[in-house]
């Protein structure tokens, strides 16, 4: 076995049989001793991947201004909860709070809450936000955030939630599982019996005629259901930014190590494992909870609507040539309009209490597609 966690997984599979992809993913990321997020800071050049807040301060600043505008549309409640799910190093929140100082009443009204399971990242977040004068409350789950109206930010959070996968065969949909090969190494396989759960999901799917070999993915709905239920009961809005799609079939499970894609089974616990977010399903879950949903918009379009271009111009004004070049590079990376560029691959979904109109969205962009929940 290549890692300590791989050995534990192999022993577990040998004793209990092949496990669903969702269980493998949950253990690979969150195992209490060997889980990927439990043992490291994965961000930056020395880590495995880089997120938009780490690319440029502009990203967090614009998200902060979005939060201020959303709070004002909510009637400026005092107090309210400003919540971030999966806050990384705390960079986005630090930049957001700096921009929000333009409206002092916003800062005076907020109670800051971070939902983070990684002890390593919690320590980094505390240092980052202490420098900006913020004192966040940390929670393992969104259900632990105290009651009250809330604005919730979730940048690259839902992609790390466990998914189940089902593969279309001649006799139906079979669940993909992680088992062992003849040498005792981790390997993907299919449950020999068709899945009734997947059959029901596929029957209600807009693209019913899936070909043989098609992959159907289903994200663990618990965190989204808890978040949307809270907003429906207590009021507020959420901004979800992640790489993903608007629904469909396909295998999107992927692993990243040292900024390169790797086999998801090769080094469990030592590589980031994620899946593309199905934004249509997220929106459907929000509608089922009684909320409204807007988008998803491509990230590039969203940032430009919030004023990315004038903010970049302001940062470049009177700056040294190397600073101007860095701002231009960050602008291009955040808005890159190619199939794999952040500006198009990453999408933005806004979810809000009925009657609220999330900033940067148009009423015509309200989500209304009928999809299974």
C-alpha positions as CSV (number, residue, x, y, z in Angstrom):
1,X,0.0,0.0,0.0
2,X,1.3,3.5,-0.9
3,X,-0.1,5.4,2.1
4,X,-1.1,4.6,5.7
5,X,-4.7,5.4,4.8
6,X,-4.6,3.0,1.8
7,X,-3.6,0.2,4.1
8,X,-6.5,1.0,6.4
9,X,-8.9,1.2,3.5
10,X,-7.7,-2.2,2.2
11,X,-8.2,-3.8,5.6
12,X,-11.7,-2.3,5.8
13,X,-12.6,-3.5,2.3
14,X,-11.2,-7.0,3.0
15,X,-13.4,-7.2,6.1
16,X,-16.6,-5.6,4.8
17,X,-16.5,-5.7,1.0
18,X,-16.2,-2.9,-1.6
19,X,-17.3,0.5,-0.4
20,X,-19.3,3.2,-2.2
21,X,-17.3,6.1,-3.8
22,X,-18.8,8.4,-1.3
23,X,-17.4,6.5,1.6
24,X,-14.0,6.3,0.0
25,X,-14.0,10.0,-0.6
26,X,-15.2,10.9,2.9
27,X,-12.4,8.8,4.4
28,X,-9.7,10.0,2.0
29,X,-10.5,13.6,2.9
30,X,-11.7,13.5,6.5
31,X,-10.2,10.4,8.2
32,X,-9.3,11.7,11.7
33,X,-5.6,10.6,11.5
34,X,-4.8,10.3,7.8
35,X,-7.4,12.4,6.0
36,X,-6.1,14.8,3.5
37,X,-7.7,17.9,5.1
38,X,-6.8,16.8,8.6
39,X,-3.1,16.9,8.1
40,X,-2.0,19.8,5.9
41,X,-2.4,23.2,4.3
42,X,-3.1,22.2,0.7
43,X,-3.1,25.7,-0.8
44,X,-0.5,27.7,-2.7
45,X,2.6,27.0,-4.7
46,X,4.0,24.7,-2.1
47,X,0.7,22.8,-1.8
48,X,-1.5,21.0,-4.3
49,X,-3.9,23.6,-5.7
50,X,-4.6,27.3,-5.7
51,X,-8.0,29.0,-5.2
52,X,-9.3,32.3,-6.5
53,X,-8.8,34.2,-3.2
54,X,-5.1,33.2,-3.3
55,X,-4.7,34.5,-6.9
56,X,-5.8,38.0,-6.1
57,X,-7.2,40.2,-3.4
58,X,-9.8,41.5,-5.9
59,X,-11.8,38.3,-5.6
60,X,-12.4,38.5,-1.9
61,X,-12.9,42.2,-2.0
62,X,-15.7,41.9,-4.6
63,X,-17.3,39.1,-2.7
64,X,-17.2,41.3,0.4
65,X,-19.0,44.1,-1.4
66,X,-21.6,41.5,-2.6
67,X,-22.2,40.5,1.0
68,X,-22.7,44.2,2.0
69,X,-25.2,44.8,-0.7
70,X,-27.0,41.5,0.2
71,X,-27.2,42.6,3.8
72,X,-28.6,46.0,2.8
73,X,-31.3,44.2,0.7
74,X,-32.2,42.1,3.7
75,X,-33.0,45.3,5.6
76,X,-29.6,45.5,7.3
77,X,-30.5,43.2,10.3
78,X,-28.6,43.6,13.5
79,X,-27.2,41.3,14.4
80,X,-26.6,38.8,11.6
81,X,-24.3,35.9,10.9
82,X,-21.6,36.2,8.3
83,X,-20.7,32.6,7.5
84,X,-18.0,31.0,5.3
85,X,-18.0,27.3,4.5
86,X,-14.6,25.8,3.9
87,X,-12.7,29.1,4.4
88,X,-9.2,27.8,3.4
89,X,-6.5,30.1,4.8
90,X,-9.0,32.8,5.7
91,X,-7.8,34.9,2.7
92,X,-11.2,35.4,1.2
93,X,-12.8,36.5,4.4
94,X,-9.9,38.9,5.3
95,X,-10.2,40.6,1.9
96,X,-14.0,40.7,2.1
97,X,-13.9,42.3,5.6
98,X,-11.4,44.9,4.4
99,X,-13.6,45.9,1.5
100,X,-16.7,45.9,3.8
101,X,-15.1,48.6,5.9
102,X,-16.6,51.0,3.4
103,X,-19.9,50.4,5.2
104,X,-19.0,50.5,9.0
105,X,-22.5,49.5,10.0
106,X,-22.0,46.1,8.3
107,X,-19.0,45.3,10.4
108,X,-20.7,46.4,13.5
109,X,-23.7,44.2,12.9
110,X,-21.9,40.9,11.9
111,X,-21.0,37.9,14.0
112,X,-18.3,35.9,12.1
113,X,-18.6,32.2,11.8
114,X,-16.3,29.7,9.9
115,X,-17.3,26.1,9.1
116,X,-14.1,24.2,9.0
117,X,-13.1,20.6,10.0
118,X,-9.3,20.9,9.4
119,X,-7.3,21.7,12.6
120,X,-4.4,22.8,10.4
121,X,-6.5,25.3,8.4
122,X,-8.3,26.5,11.5
123,X,-5.0,27.6,13.0
124,X,-4.1,29.4,9.7
125,X,-7.5,31.1,9.5
126,X,-7.1,32.4,13.1
127,X,-3.7,34.0,12.3
128,X,-5.0,35.5,9.0
129,X,-8.1,37.0,10.5
130,X,-6.4,38.1,13.7
131,X,-4.2,40.4,11.6
132,X,-7.4,42.0,10.3
133,X,-8.9,42.4,13.7
134,X,-11.6,39.7,13.3
135,X,-12.4,37.0,15.9
136,X,-14.3,34.2,14.2
137,X,-16.3,31.4,15.8
138,X,-15.4,28.0,14.3
139,X,-17.7,25.1,13.7
140,X,-17.5,21.6,12.3
141,X,-20.9,21.8,10.7
142,X,-23.3,24.5,9.4
143,X,-25.9,23.3,11.9
144,X,-23.8,24.5,14.7
145,X,-23.9,28.2,13.6
146,X,-26.2,30.1,16.1
147,X,-29.7,31.1,14.9
148,X,-30.3,34.4,13.1
149,X,-30.4,35.8,9.6
150,X,-27.2,34.9,7.7
151,X,-25.1,35.6,4.7
152,X,-23.2,32.5,3.7
153,X,-20.2,32.3,1.4
154,X,-19.0,29.0,-0.1
155,X,-16.0,29.2,-2.4
156,X,-14.8,25.7,-3.5
157,X,-16.7,24.0,-0.7
158,X,-19.3,21.8,-2.4
159,X,-16.7,20.2,-4.8
160,X,-15.2,18.4,-1.8
161,X,-18.5,16.8,-0.6
162,X,-18.7,13.0,-1.2
163,X,-20.5,11.8,-4.2
164,X,-21.9,8.4,-5.3
165,X,-21.4,7.2,-8.8
166,X,-23.5,4.9,-11.0
167,X,-22.6,3.5,-14.4
168,X,-25.2,2.6,-17.1
169,X,-25.0,-1.1,-18.2
170,X,-27.3,-3.1,-20.4
171,X,-29.5,-4.2,-17.4
172,X,-29.6,-0.8,-15.6
173,X,-27.5,1.4,-13.4
174,X,-24.8,-0.2,-11.2
175,X,-23.1,1.6,-8.3
176,X,-19.4,2.2,-8.7
177,X,-17.5,0.9,-5.7
178,X,-13.9,0.8,-4.5
179,X,-12.6,-2.7,-3.9
180,X,-9.3,-4.7,-4.1
181,X,-7.6,-6.4,-7.1
182,X,-5.7,-9.7,-7.0
183,X,-2.7,-7.9,-5.5
184,X,-4.7,-6.2,-2.8
185,X,-4.5,-2.7,-4.4
186,X,-7.5,-0.3,-4.5
187,X,-9.5,-0.6,-7.7
188,X,-12.8,0.7,-9.0
189,X,-15.5,-1.9,-9.8
190,X,-19.3,-2.2,-10.2
191,X,-21.9,-3.7,-7.9
192,X,-23.2,-6.7,-9.7
193,X,-26.8,-5.8,-8.9
194,X,-28.6,-2.8,-10.5
195,X,-29.3,0.1,-8.2
196,X,-32.9,1.0,-7.5
197,X,-31.8,4.4,-6.2
198,X,-29.9,5.2,-9.5
199,X,-32.8,3.9,-11.6
200,X,-35.2,6.4,-9.9
201,X,-32.7,9.2,-10.3
202,X,-32.1,8.4,-14.0
203,X,-35.8,8.0,-14.7
204,X,-36.5,11.6,-13.5
205,X,-33.4,13.0,-15.2
206,X,-33.9,15.5,-18.1
207,X,-31.5,13.4,-20.2
208,X,-33.2,10.0,-19.9
209,X,-31.6,8.3,-22.8
210,X,-28.1,7.8,-21.3
211,X,-25.8,5.5,-23.4
212,X,-24.1,2.4,-22.1
213,X,-21.1,3.5,-20.0
214,X,-22.7,6.8,-18.9
215,X,-21.9,7.9,-15.4
216,X,-24.5,9.4,-13.1
217,X,-23.2,11.3,-10.0
218,X,-25.1,12.2,-6.9
219,X,-23.7,14.6,-4.3
220,X,-24.3,14.0,-0.6
221,X,-27.2,16.4,0.0
222,X,-26.9,16.8,3.8
223,X,-24.9,20.0,4.0
224,X,-26.9,21.7,1.3
225,X,-30.2,20.6,2.8
226,X,-29.1,21.9,6.2
227,X,-27.9,25.2,4.8
228,X,-31.0,25.9,2.7
229,X,-33.3,24.8,5.5
230,X,-31.7,27.3,7.8
231,X,-32.0,30.2,5.3
232,X,-35.6,29.3,4.7
233,X,-36.5,29.4,8.4
234,X,-34.3,32.3,9.5
235,X,-33.7,34.4,6.4
236,X,-30.7,35.3,4.4
237,X,-28.7,34.6,1.3
238,X,-25.9,32.3,0.1
239,X,-23.3,32.6,-2.6
240,X,-21.9,29.4,-4.0
241,X,-18.8,29.6,-6.2
242,X,-17.2,26.4,-7.5
243,X,-16.2,24.5,-10.6
244,X,-19.1,22.5,-12.0
245,X,-21.9,22.2,-14.6
246,X,-25.6,22.7,-15.1
247,X,-26.6,19.1,-14.9
248,X,-25.9,16.0,-17.0
249,X,-24.0,12.7,-17.1
250,X,-20.2,12.2,-16.8
251,X,-17.4,11.1,-14.5
252,X,-16.0,14.2,-12.8
253,X,-14.2,12.5,-9.9
254,X,-10.6,13.9,-9.8
255,X,-7.6,14.0,-7.6
256,X,-4.9,16.7,-7.5
257,X,-1.4,16.6,-6.0
258,X,1.4,19.2,-6.6
259,X,-0.9,21.0,-9.1
260,X,-1.2,17.9,-11.3
261,X,-4.0,15.5,-11.8
262,X,-3.4,12.0,-10.4
263,X,-5.2,8.7,-10.0
264,X,-7.8,9.2,-7.2
265,X,-7.0,5.7,-5.8
266,X,-3.2,6.1,-6.0
267,X,-2.4,7.9,-2.8
268,X,-5.5,8.3,-0.6
269,X,-5.0,10.9,2.2
270,X,-2.2,12.6,0.2
271,X,-4.1,14.0,-2.7
272,X,-7.1,16.3,-2.9
273,X,-10.2,14.5,-4.2
274,X,-13.1,16.4,-5.6
275,X,-16.0,16.3,-8.1
276,X,-17.6,18.9,-10.3
277,X,-20.6,20.5,-8.6
278,X,-24.0,19.9,-10.2
279,X,-25.4,23.4,-9.9
280,X,-28.8,22.4,-11.2
281,X,-29.2,20.0,-8.4
282,X,-28.1,22.5,-5.8
283,X,-30.6,25.0,-7.2
284,X,-33.3,22.3,-7.0
285,X,-32.5,21.6,-3.4
286,X,-32.8,25.3,-2.7
287,X,-36.2,25.5,-4.4
288,X,-37.4,22.5,-2.5
289,X,-36.5,24.3,0.8
290,X,-38.7,27.3,-0.2
291,X,-35.9,29.6,-1.4
292,X,-35.2,31.2,-4.7
293,X,-32.1,30.5,-6.7
294,X,-30.4,32.6,-9.4
295,X,-27.9,31.5,-12.0
296,X,-25.5,29.8,-12.2
297,X,-23.5,32.5,-13.9
298,X,-20.0,31.9,-15.2
299,X,-17.5,33.3,-12.7
300,X,-15.9,35.7,-15.2
301,X,-19.3,37.3,-15.9
302,X,-20.1,37.5,-12.2
303,X,-16.8,39.2,-11.3
304,X,-17.1,41.7,-14.2
305,X,-20.6,42.6,-13.1
306,X,-19.3,43.3,-9.6
307,X,-16.7,45.7,-11.0
308,X,-13.5,43.6,-11.5
309,X,-12.3,45.8,-14.3
310,X,-12.4,49.2,-12.5
311,X,-10.9,47.5,-9.4
312,X,-8.0,46.2,-11.4
313,X,-7.5,49.6,-12.9
314,X,-7.4,51.2,-9.5
315,X,-4.8,48.7,-8.2
316,X,-2.7,49.4,-11.3
317,X,-2.8,53.2,-10.9
318,X,0.6,54.5,-10.1
319,X,1.8,51.0,-9.3
320,X,5.2,49.6,-10.3
321,X,5.4,47.7,-13.6
322,X,5.7,44.3,-11.9
323,X,2.5,45.1,-9.8
324,X,0.6,46.1,-12.9
325,X,1.7,42.9,-14.6
326,X,0.6,40.8,-11.6
327,X,-2.8,42.5,-11.6
328,X,-3.2,41.9,-15.3
329,X,-2.3,38.2,-14.9
330,X,-4.7,37.7,-12.0
331,X,-7.5,39.4,-14.0
332,X,-6.9,37.2,-17.0
333,X,-6.8,34.0,-14.8
334,X,-10.0,34.8,-12.9
335,X,-11.9,35.6,-16.1
336,X,-10.4,33.2,-18.6
337,X,-13.2,32.2,-21.0
338,X,-12.1,28.8,-22.2
339,X,-13.5,25.4,-21.4
340,X,-11.0,24.8,-18.6
341,X,-10.4,28.5,-17.7
342,X,-11.6,29.8,-14.3
343,X,-13.9,32.3,-15.9
344,X,-16.0,29.7,-17.5
345,X,-15.4,26.5,-15.6
346,X,-16.2,28.1,-12.3
347,X,-19.8,29.1,-11.8
348,X,-21.8,31.2,-9.3
349,X,-25.1,30.4,-7.8
350,X,-27.0,32.7,-5.5
351,X,-29.7,31.4,-3.1
352,X,-31.9,33.7,-1.2
353,X,-35.1,34.1,0.9
354,X,-38.2,34.8,-1.2
355,X,-38.3,38.5,-2.1
356,X,-34.6,39.1,-2.0
357,X,-32.8,39.9,-5.3
358,X,-29.1,38.9,-4.9
359,X,-26.7,41.5,-6.2
360,X,-25.2,41.0,-9.6
361,X,-28.1,38.8,-10.7
362,X,-31.1,39.7,-12.9
363,X,-34.7,38.6,-12.1
364,X,-34.7,36.8,-15.4
365,X,-31.9,34.6,-14.2
366,X,-34.0,33.0,-11.5
367,X,-33.6,29.2,-11.7
368,X,-36.8,27.4,-12.7
369,X,-35.6,24.2,-14.3
370,X,-37.4,21.1,-13.0
371,X,-34.8,18.5,-11.9
372,X,-35.0,15.6,-9.4
373,X,-33.9,16.4,-5.9
